[in-house]
Amino acid sequence: MEYIATFDIGTSSIKGVLVGKDGSLHCTETRPIRTDYREDGRVEQDPGQWWDQVCHIAVSWWEHVNSQNVKAIVMSGQMQDCIPIDADGRPVRPAILYADNRAEEQAAHIAHDIPDLSMKTGNHFDGTMVFPKMKWLKEHERESYERTETICVSAKDYVVFQLIQKAVADPVTGATTGMMDLRGKEWASEWVEEQGLDAQKLPPLSAPCTMVGGVVEKSAKQSGFAGGTPVLCGAGDAGATTMGAGVMDHGDKYVYLGSTGWVAYVTEKITEQADGIFHLTDLSQEQYIAIAPMLNVGNAHLWAVDLFGNGGDKDYIGFENAVQSTDPGASDVLFLPYLKGERFPIQDMSASGAFMNMKETTTKAHLSRAVLEGVSMSIRQTIETLVGDGARRTPLTLIGGGTQSEAWCQILADMCRNVVRVPEHPEYLPSLGVAAAGFVHLQWVSDYQAFHQQFMQHQPMKTYYPDADVKATYEDLYTKFKALYPLIKDW
């Protein structure tokens, strides 16, 4: 069988999958990666581990598959990163990740100088974007900036460089940098130069299905890929995930339940519902994905598992049983989930979490359920802000590691009053989604719509229906939830 090799580089792990010509998944493997979270809000990773783990996954494949049968390599990765590399592709410093907010001062300065910035980028602008991070790098680490040949803007772009010794970027990711013309799909180089930065450090933009090079000899020896294997530009994780979720038609929506997460829906125009919304081009480059990013999703779940679990390290099963043993509403305990600040449904990187209505009868099980309900209410508020009045017109698709919790999936159906669908093997859907670019490049399908119809529309799904009996309980809880943050934000 012929395959496309796909990788999805996330915040906490890298997933590798060989996708067969018939859309089947083979040799799935996940490898952990480390993230350095600091108390001052800085979030970094060592890019070298991305390449190391990609090689580890690839080498494991050759025990089962001939590398000559891999006809293309394509990957997705976390977006909005600032990854300075030298001319040889070596990291100049650790990668500054998307959740890092060190460049707020630089963002304010840029926004003051370029008042029409958001009109051209189609997006909210703040210190988490690559543009102000570049400015921060020059101002605070001048030597590192001067040594930088290229600023990679996605984790997958760093790995692509290791494979082909060439810098690239895609417009899906480019839209999250704060310096790309969304409609023209090109860098706003004049802005970069006006800020005293070198626009030549930005990688050229290519469509996700474009072949940007072949695997070079050195990389072939390290990874086991056949020399010259075509490497495609690929796409940022949100674009790949949207395709993988089977969300391609106008009005379709989904929620990604990763360590962080987002709510997304497909639209034909740039929306202006609220600050903080991202607009990305989809893989086909023909319509937009409106995305509201959230910093507190699966990480809040994991925090609660570690804090309230009874069965030792990462006792997800015990935690799940505890949640299911309690009634909806968690005995009126209310949880505000902003453990790492938040980008949506509020924009406050200094926000913090809180429990309310605790009593001496409150148990760890109540607190466990309250955490999942709190994150679910945050997701509902985000959906209603992003989508507006049509929030419940189409089913809500859930993907990401959080979907392994059936209790959480049911809570989301009940809280959002929406039919919820969970695809089979949701953790590998970004890999399947980005494989669409490979299918188009290799002409295994005629276009992205054909890929969607042939492989995504008929995925096995588990469906959760909202329980009418808990509607009143959750409506009352949700009303209190929306009122809580404004009351305590200045504490």
N, C-alpha and C positions, 0 to 999 in steps of 0.2 A: 504493500500500500504506500501511496505517496502522502507526505505530511507537510503541514506548516508548523514550525516551532514557534510557540508563543510564550511570552513571559509577562507577568503583571507584577510590577515593583511597587509595593504598598508601603505603609508606614511601619508595620511590624513584621512583615514577611514578604518573600518573593515566591510567587507561584509559577511553575512551569508546566506546560501542557503541550503534547503533540496532538494537533487536530487533523484527523484524516479527511480525505477528499469527500467522504460521505457525511462530514460533520461530527463524527464520533471523536470522543476524547480518549487519549491514551497516555500512559506513563505520567499521570498527574503526580506532582511532588511540590511540597511546600518547605521552604527553608526560612528560619528566623533571621531577622536583622535587628540591630540595636539602635536605639534612639537616645540621645542625650537631652533630657528635659532639665532645664535649670529654673531656679526659683524666680529669676528676673524675667522670665517669659521667653528666653532664648531656647530654640529647638534645633538641634543639629544631628547630622549623621555622617559617618565616614563613607564616602562614595566607593572606596575600595572594596567594601564588603558586598556591594551590589554586584560587582563583576565577579568576585570570588564565588558567591552563591549561584550566580547564573552558570558559571563553569561547573560547579559541583552538580547542579541539576542536569546539565547537558551530558556530562560524563556518565552519569547514572543511566541515561537513556541508551547509550551504545551497547549496553548489555542485552538489550531487547530489540533494538532497531539499527539498521544500517544507516549511517549518517548521510550516505548518498541519496537516500529516499526522502530527505528533508529538502523541499524545493524552495523554501523561503523562510526567513526569520522576521517576525514582527512582534512588537511589544508595546505595552502601555505602562504608564508609570505615574506616580504622584506628580502633580503639577505645581507651578508657582514657586519652584525652588530656585535658589541662587547658588549655582555650582561652578565656581571659577576653576578653570583648568589651564595648564600651560600648553605650549605648542605640541608636546608629546602626549597630551591627554592625562597628565598627572594632576591630581587635585592640589590646588595651591593652598587650600584650607578646607576644613569640614564644610559640607553642604549646609546652607541655611534653609531650613524647610519652610513650607507654606504656612505653618501655624506660628512661626516666629514673628514677633511684633516689635523688634528692636528699632525698626526704621520709621516709627511714627513721626518723628520730628522732620525727617527728610521728606516724607509723604506730604506733610502739611506745607512745606516749602514749595514742592513741585506743584501741588494743587493751587497754591497762590499764584505761581508764575504762569500756569496754563489753565485758565478758568474753564475752557471748553474741552478739557481732557476727556471727561466722561461721555460727552456727546460723540467723540470720535471712537473711543474704545468700546462704547456701549455698556460700560461697567462701572460699578462702584470703585472708588480708589482709596486705598489705605496703606499702612506700613507693612502689611504682609506681602505686598506685591514685589515683583523682582526689580522694577524700576527704582523705587526708593532704596531697596537693599543694595543695588549697585552703587548708588550715591553714598550710602552708609559705608560700604566697603572702601570707597576712595577716601572718604573723610576720616575713617577710624583705623584702617589697615592699608595705608598707602602703598607699602611695599608689596603686599599681596595683590593689590589692584594692578600695580605696574607689571607684576610677573604674569598676570592673567592674559592669556591669548584669546580665550572664548569663555563666555558665560553660558553654560548650559542651563536650560530653564525647566527641565524635567529629568527625573532620575533615569528614565529610559534613554534619554539622549546621551547621558554619560556612558551607558553600556553600549549604545550604538557606536559611539566614538571608539571604544575599545575594540569592537569588532571590525570596523572599516577604516579607522584612523581619519575620520572626517567628521566635522561638526555639523549637526542638523537640528532642526526644530520643526514642529508642526503647528498649523494655525489653531487647532483645538486648544493646545497648551498656550500658544502665544496670546490668546484672548485673556488669559489670567495674569499676564505680566504687568498690565497697566501701560503698555507702550506699543500696542499693535492696533492699527486701524481695522476694526472688526469687519467692516463692509469690504474694504479693499484687500484684506488679508495680507498686509505688509507692515513692516516696522515703521513707526513714526520716528524715523531717524533724526529728524530735525529737533524734536523735543530732547532726545538723548544728548545731542551735541550742545544744545542751549544750556543744559545743566552741567556742562563741563565734563561730560562722559564721552567715551569713545564708542560710537555706534558700530565700529568695525569688530567690536568684541561680541556682537550679537550673531548667532548662527543663522544661516540662510533657512528660509521657510519652505517646506515642501508638503504636498498633500500626503495624507496617511498611507495611500497605496503606492506612492512613488518609490522605486528602487533607488536607494541613495548610495549603494556600493556593494562590494562583495567581501566576504570574510577574508582578511589578510592572513598571511602565512603564520605569523607569530600568534595570532588569536586562534587560528585553527589548531595549533599545537596545544594551546591551553584548554580549549573548550571541546575539542574533538569534532567540531563542525568541519565539513569538507571545505577546503579552500575555494574561495569564489562563490560560496552559497549566497544567493541574493539576500540582502538586508533591506527591508523597507523602512520608511520613516516612522511609521507607527503613529500612535495618538496618545494624548493625555488620558488618564484613567477615567475621567468623567465621560468622554466621548466613547471609549471602548465599553464602559459599563452600560451606557444608554443603549447601544446596539445589542449587547449581551442580554439586557433585560427584556428585549423584544419590544422596546419602546421606540417607534419610528414615525407613527402617525400623529398628526396635529391633535393636541389635547391629551395624549397618553402621558402618564406620570409614574414615577417610581421613587422609592426611598432606598438609599444605600446605607445599610447598617454595618459599617466597619468600625474600627477604633474611633475615628471621626466618621462623619457621614454627610449626606446631603439629600435634599429633596430636589427632583428635577422633572421638568415636563417639556414636551416638544411644542414649539410655537413657530409661526411664520414671520413674526415681527419681534422687535426688541420691546420688552415690556418696561413699564415705569411704575410698577406697583409699590416698590419700597427700595430704600438704600440697602446695599449689601448683596443684591442679586447679581450673579454672573450670567453673561450671555456668551455661549460658545457656539462655534459652528459644529454641526454634527460631522460624522465621518464622510458623508457625501458632499459636504461643503455647500449644501443647497438650502438648509433651514437651520434654525437655531435651537439650542438647548438652553432653557432658562434654569439656572441652578442656584439654590440657596444653601450655602455651606454651613455645616454645624460641627462644632468642636467637641460636643459632649454627647456621644452616642454609645458605641460599644465600650469605650473606656470607662463610662459610668457603670455599665453592667459589670465589667471586670473588677472595678473598685468595690462594688457591693459584694461580689462573690468572695473576694479576698477578706472583706471586713466582716461579713455576716455568715459566711459558709461554715458548716460544722465538720466537713470531712477532710480537712487538710487543704493543701495547695490546689488552687483552681478547681474547687469542687462544684462544677457547673450542675451536675446531676442533683446534688443535695440542695443547691440553691433553687433549681427549677421545682423540685418537690415542695420546698418551703413556700414559694410563690403560689403554687397551685393549691396549697392547703388553706390559703386565706381568701376571703371574699373580696370582690372588686370594691375599690375604695380604700382598702388597707386600713379599716377602722378610722377613717378620716385623717390619717397621716398624709401630709402633703410634702413632696420633695421638689425643690428647685435644683435642676441638674447642672448648674453652671460651674463645674469644678475647675475648668481651665479658662475662665472667661468665656465669651461666646460671640459668634459672628452672626447667628440667626437662631431664633426669631428676634433677638436683640443684638445690637452691635456695641459690646462693652467688654473689652479684653481684661478689665479689672473686676468683672462680676465674679461672684462666688456662690457656692451651693448652700442649701439650707434645708433642714427638716422643720416642719411646723405641726402643731397639734399632737405632740407626743405626750403620752400619759404613762402612769406606772403600769398600766395593763398592756402597753405597747410591747410587742415582741420583735425578735429579729426577723421573723417571717413577715410581719407587717412592714417593717422597714425595707425588706427585700422587694416586696411587691410595690411599695411606694416609689422605689427608685425606677423600676420599669414603667410605672404609670407616669412618673414625672418626665422621663425622657419622651414617652409617647405623647404627652400633652405638649411638650416643646415641638415635637414633630407635627402635631395637628396644627398648632399655631403657625408654623412655618408653611404648611400646605395651604392654609386659608389665606395667608398673606401673599403667597406666590401665585396661586391659581385663581383666587377670588371666588366668585359665586359658583363656578363650575367644579368646585373641589371634589364633589361626589358623583359627577356624571360618568366617570369611567372607573374601572377597578384600580386598586392601588397595588402595584407590584413591589414586592420586597426582595432585596438581594443582599448579599454580604453575610459574614459569619454570624451576625445576630439572629438570622433566620433559623438557626439550629435550636433556638428556644421557642418551642411551641406556645408556651405561656405568653411570651412577649408578642408573638404574631397575633394571638387572639386578643390580647390587650389592645393592640393597634387597631384591629378591626372594630372592636367595641368603642374605643376612644374616638376614632376618626369617623365612626358610623359609615364605614365603607367596606365593600367586599375586598378582601385581601388575597392576592395570589402570590405563591412562592414557587419559583421554578425549581426543578430537580437540580441538585449540585450547584446551588447559587454561588458558592465560593469561587467557582471557575468561570463564571459568566463573563467577567472582563476579558479573560483570555480568549474565550470563544468569540466575544464581540470584536476584539481587535483582529482576530483571524479573518474577519470579513474583508479587511484591507488586502490580505494575502489572496483570498479567493478572487477578488476583483482583479488584482495585478496578474495573477496566473491565468485569468479568464476561465476559472472554474465556474463562475457565475457571470452573468452579463453586467450586473450592477448591484449596488447595496440593497435596493428594494427586492431584487431577486433572492439575495442571500437571506433577507428578512423573511420572505415568504416561504423559502424552501427549508430553512433550518430553525428559525426563531418562533414562528407562529404556532408550531405544533409541539412545542416542548411540554413534557409532562409537568403539571402544576398541582400543588396542594392548595385548596381554597378554604379560607376562613370567613365565616359570615358574622356580621355584627349581631350581638344578643340584645334584643329589644328590652329584656328585663333589667339590664344594667344601664340603660340610657339615662335615666333620671339621676342615678348616682354619679355617673361620669360628667354629666352636664353641670351639676352643682360643683363638683371638684374642679372642673375646667374653668368655671367662672372665677373661683378663688385663685386658681393658678395664675390666670392672666393679671389679677390684681396684685399678686404678691411681689413681683420684682420691682414695680414702681414704688412700693412702700418701703422696701429695704435697701434699695440700690445705693443710698448714701451712707449706710451704716459703716 
